[in-house]
Amino acid sequence: MIALRQFKRVPNDHRLVIEVPESIEENQLMEVILLCKESRQKDKAHKIEQLKNSQTDRNFLDEMQLLNDDFRHLDNEAW
């Protein structure tokens, strides 16, 4: 299996062209998967929302307590 990665911006007509290397034979079956990244603005807003929600997220708070317990003995050591 050969894995190729290309980054493209979506043009106005919403059509993408994929460049296939010459080393790949004609009529070879390929699987094309589109992974669309969220815009940075949406991503930033989502992260802020997650941070706000973490204050009441029971699973997150339990994990933080476990981490705190694991490292408590190190907090008491002199550096």
LOMIKE-557219 format. One record per residue (C-alpha): x, z, y; residue in one letter. Coordinates in steps of 0.2 Angstrom, whole numbers, padded with zeros to 4 digits, always signed. Layout:
N
XZYa
...
END
This chain:
79
+0000+0000+0000m
+0006-0004+0017i
+0000+0006+0032a
+0000-0001+0049l
-0005+0008+0065r
-0009-0001+0082q
-0016+0007+0098f
-0029-0004+0107k
-0039-0001+0123r
-0057-0007+0122v
-0059-0022+0133p
-0075-0026+0143n
-0082-0037+0129d
-0079-0024+0116h
-0069-0036+0105r
-0053-0031+0097l
-0040-0042+0089v
-0029-0036+0076i
-0011-0043+0074e
-0007-0045+0055v
+0012-0046+0051p
+0018-0062+0044e
+0024-0053+0028s
+0006-0050+0023i
-0001-0064+0012e
-0016-0074+0017e
-0033-0069+0010n
-0026-0052+0005q
-0040-0039+0006l
-0037-0026+0020m
-0047-0011+0025e
-0049-0008+0043v
-0054+0009+0049i
-0057+0013+0068l
-0053+0030+0074l
-0059+0032+0092c
-0051+0046+0102k
-0061+0055+0114e
-0057+0053+0132s
-0046+0067+0139r
-0060+0073+0151q
-0072+0076+0137k
-0058+0083+0126d
-0053+0096+0140k
-0072+0101+0143a
-0074+0103+0124h
-0058+0114+0123k
-0065+0125+0138i
-0081+0127+0129e
-0073+0132+0113q
-0063+0145+0122l
-0079+0152+0130k
-0087+0152+0113n
-0073+0161+0105s
-0077+0177+0114q
-0092+0179+0103t
-0087+0169+0087d
-0087+0182+0073r
-0075+0172+0062n
-0063+0169+0076f
-0063+0188+0081l
-0060+0193+0063d
-0046+0181+0061e
-0038+0188+0077m
-0040+0206+0071q
-0031+0201+0054l
-0017+0193+0064l
-0015+0208+0075n
-0015+0220+0060d
-0002+0209+0051d
+0010+0210+0066f
+0006+0228+0072r
+0022+0235+0064h
+0033+0223+0074l
+0025+0228+0091d
+0032+0246+0088n
+0050+0240+0085e
+0063+0240+0098a
+0070+0223+0102w
END
